[in-house]
Amino acid sequence: MVEYTLRQLEVFTAAAEQESLTRAAELLHLTQSTASTHLRSLEQILGVTLLLRRGQGGVSLTEDGLRLYPLSKSILSQCQTLTDAAGDPRNLSSLPLLLGASTVPGQYMLPELMSAFCQRHPQLRYELRHGDSAQIHRLLQDGQVRLGFVGSRADGEKMVYYPLLQDELVMVTPHTARYQALQRRGAWGHELLGEPTIAREQGSGTDRSLQQYMARIGYDTQKLHIVARLEDPEAIKRMVAQGAGVSVLSALSVRQAQEDGRVLSFSMDEKGLRRTIYLAHRQGLNLTAAEKQFLSFVQGYYHI
């Protein structure tokens, strides 16, 4: 028989996410002593230590806590699904939308999108987790987020994908006389693959799309001269502008820098290297009323 309670799981999950039992108690409108009692009872029932206590109410996940946190999060998420499926409108905004976004959608699509959504649906709240596309897929599978914006599909993952828009990947270079001459000559981005390169992190949708492209054109990846790998496109653009190398980046991410004259961009070839930005969720997920509203809004926003 299950002896732990949803309240105990709420305390554990909130404390893990806030890295503080004090803030978790405030979030759940509990006294700290009550929150501590719930957490201690859950640990006794499960027979493991979930959180390491630090000073001033701070906590960090133990190895068992790291293993069990996604399951706790998933249970609470499913409970919200049950409540919404029952059709009680009072609970529509009781929990936030749990969203994830890889780097390019998170930085260059969601600020405008979520601003418009919040204006249309002010009663709804959301929490946003960032990562690369591989990380967002893992969060979706673990139930830590329920809807995710990603720049690539995951092989073998049981996901439902909604294509939102096409994004071109371009070769970005310093705005110097040498690259200006190459641009006037009509050079393609693939001709610059051997240049010193500042690459996106492995696991990102950008890196995944570039790897697939090089395999398709028969380019030996051993010829790449990668001088650095960075997660942040903004940092990469600054390094490129300062002459540290070239980089393959999303056209969405370099538009402003190109207009400002800080960098140049080259299409990879005559067809262009394009990838799709998706909104994804786990296959078989029973969407809540709020999530259905959000999905409908996003599809309408991108005219799907």
Salt bridges, closest charged atoms under 4 A:
GLU10 OE1 - ARG7 NH1 2.99
GLU17 OE2 - LYS73 NZ 2.45
GLU43 OE2 - ARG53 NH1 3.08
ASP64 OD1 - ARG67 NH2 2.79
ASP88 OD2 - ARG90 NH2 2.93
ASP155 OD2 - ARG208 NH2 2.91
ASP167 OD2 - ARG275 NE 3.13
GLU168 OE1 - ARG274 NH2 3.99
GLU191 OE1 - ARG185 NH2 3.28
GLU195 OE2 - ARG178 NH2 2.85
GLU201 OE1 - ARG200 NE 2.95
ASP207 OD1 - ARG229 NH1 3.27
GLU234 OE2 - LYS237 NZ 2.79
ASP260 OD2 - ARG262 NH2 3.41
GLU291 OE2 - ARG146 NE 2.38
